[in-house]
């Protein structure tokens, strides 16, 4: 099983909850307004772009190329969110915690883990703007989910196996765990149960 499949299986509960209706409560600290959603999403993108850009300069071979392409894609996505918000974006997000010092780890963290987390969070951003009857911004976040999916496809194209695949999956799992911990901590601080209501 490739790193993406492994992490989806081993972190299924965390990913499900990151894609639940409570995700935006945590992401915006209960400021369920268009500007707050855009700011939080843009901060996640900007934070990730900066890290992947730095990693691309340190990595080698196919991983360096993949990270550079991903950073460019995230830069474009960040600009689109900033344009929709019509203001600058903060560059820090507790939902994006990327850390790795090897090429497989960077691929797992910055492509697989990040792609899985952004996909789940942006799913709720689409729903939010659909409910706001804001078709333009709903379409924006549909496009951003495709950006997240592209990260996963880029990781798959690296065709990591053996110890490299194990290292990538471990690093990706750490990213998901960090995002989920941020989700739980924020909801707990606001007095919400982090478990979705089924």
C-alpha positions in Angstrom: 0.0 0.0 0.0 1.3 3.5 -0.9 1.9 6.1 1.8 -1.4 7.9 1.1 -3.4 4.6 1.4 -1.5 3.7 4.6 -2.3 7.1 6.3 -5.9 7.1 5.2 -6.3 3.7 6.8 -4.3 4.3 10.0 -5.7 7.8 10.6 -9.3 7.4 9.3 -10.9 8.7 12.5 -8.8 11.9 12.6 -9.4 12.6 8.9 -13.1 12.0 9.2 -13.3 14.5 12.0 -11.2 17.1 10.2 -13.8 16.8 7.4 -16.7 17.2 9.8 -18.9 20.2 10.3 -17.0 21.1 13.4 -13.8 21.6 11.3 -14.7 25.2 10.5 -15.5 25.9 14.1 -12.0 24.9 15.0 -10.4 26.5 12.0 -12.0 29.9 12.6 -12.3 29.7 16.4 -16.1 29.9 16.0 -16.0 33.0 13.7 -18.2 31.4 11.0 -18.0 34.4 8.6 -16.7 34.4 5.1 -13.7 36.5 5.9 -12.6 34.3 8.8 -12.9 31.2 6.7 -10.8 32.7 3.9 -8.2 34.0 6.3 -7.8 30.6 8.0 -7.6 28.7 4.7 -5.2 31.2 3.3 -3.0 31.1 6.3 -2.8 27.3 6.0 -1.9 27.6 2.3 0.7 30.3 2.9 2.4 28.5 5.7 2.6 25.3 3.6 3.9 27.1 0.6 6.8 28.7 2.5 7.8 25.4 4.0 7.7 23.5 0.7 9.6 26.2 -1.1 12.4 25.9 1.5 12.4 22.1 1.3 12.6 22.2 -2.5 15.9 24.0 -2.2 17.3 21.4 0.2 15.9 18.2 -1.4 17.4 16.4 -4.4 16.2 14.7 -7.6 12.6 13.9 -8.1 11.6 15.0 -4.6 13.1 18.4 -5.1 11.2 18.8 -8.4 7.9 17.6 -6.8 8.2 20.0 -3.9 9.1 22.9 -6.1 6.0 22.2 -8.3 3.8 21.8 -5.2 5.1 25.1 -3.7 4.3 26.9 -7.0 0.8 25.5 -7.0 0.3 26.5 -3.4 1.5 30.0 -4.1 -1.1 30.3 -6.8 -3.8 29.0 -4.5 -2.7 31.4 -1.8 -3.0 34.3 -4.2 -6.5 33.2 -5.2 -7.7 33.2 -1.6 -6.0 36.6 -0.9 -7.7 38.0 -4.0 -11.1 36.8 -2.9 -10.5 38.3 0.6 -8.9 41.4 -0.9 -6.3 41.6 1.8 -3.0 40.1 2.9 -3.0 36.8 4.6 -1.3 35.6 7.9 1.4 33.1 7.2 0.9 30.8 10.2 -1.6 28.1 10.9 -1.8 25.5 13.7 -3.4 23.2 11.2 -0.3 23.0 9.1 2.7 21.6 11.0 5.3 20.2 8.6 8.6 18.8 9.8 11.1 16.5 8.1 14.8 16.3 7.4 15.0 13.6 4.7 13.6 13.5 1.2 11.1 10.7 1.9 10.0 12.5 5.0 9.6 15.8 3.1 7.5 14.0 0.5 5.3 12.4 3.1 4.9 15.5 5.2 4.5 18.1 2.4 2.6 16.1 -0.2 0.7 13.3 1.5 0.0 14.6 5.0 -0.7 18.2 3.8 -2.8 17.0 0.9 -5.0 14.8 3.1 -5.5 17.6 5.7 -6.2 20.3 3.2 -8.7 18.1 1.3 -10.7 17.5 4.5 -10.7 21.1 5.6 -11.5 22.5 2.2 -14.5 20.1 1.9 -16.1 22.0 4.7 -15.1 25.3 3.1 -17.1 24.3 0.0 -20.1 23.5 2.1 -19.9 26.7 4.0 -19.9 28.9 0.9 -22.7 26.8 -0.7 -24.8 27.5 2.4 -23.8 31.2 2.1 -25.1 31.1 -1.5 -21.7 32.3 -2.6 -21.2 30.2 -5.8 -17.9 31.9 -6.7 -16.2 31.1 -3.4 -17.6 27.6 -3.3 -16.1 27.0 -6.7 -12.8 28.4 -5.5 -12.6 25.8 -2.7 -13.6 23.1 -5.1 -10.6 24.1 -7.1 -8.5 24.1 -3.9 -9.6 20.6 -3.2 -8.2 19.7 -6.6 -4.9 21.3 -5.6 -4.9 19.1 -2.5 -5.6 16.1 -4.7 -2.7 17.1 -7.0 -0.4 16.9 -4.0 -1.4 13.3 -3.4 -1.0 12.5 -7.1 2.5 14.1 -7.1 3.4 11.9 -4.1 2.1 8.8 -5.9 4.2 9.7 -9.0 7.3 9.5 -6.9 6.6 5.8 -6.5 8.3 5.5 -3.2 8.7 1.9 -1.8 10.4 0.1 1.0 12.0 2.2 3.7 11.3 5.4 1.8 7.6 4.6 1.7 7.6 3.8 5.4 9.4 7.1 6.2 6.9 9.0 4.0 3.9 7.4 5.6 5.3 8.1 9.1 5.9 11.8 8.3 2.5 12.1 6.7 0.8 10.6 9.8 2.6 13.2 12.0 1.0 16.0 9.9 -2.5 14.5 10.2 -2.0 14.0 14.0 -0.8 17.6 14.4 -3.8 19.0 12.5 -6.2 16.8 14.5 -4.6 17.8 17.8 -5.1 21.5 16.8 -8.7 20.7 16.0 -9.3 19.0 19.3 -7.5 21.7 21.4 -9.4 24.5 19.8 -12.8 22.8 20.2 -12.0 21.9 23.8 -11.0 25.5 24.5 -14.4 26.7 23.2 -16.3 24.0 25.1 -17.2 21.9 22.1 -17.0 18.1 21.9 -14.5 17.3 19.1 -16.5 14.2 18.2 -18.9 14.9 15.3 -22.6 14.5 16.0 -23.9 11.6 13.9 
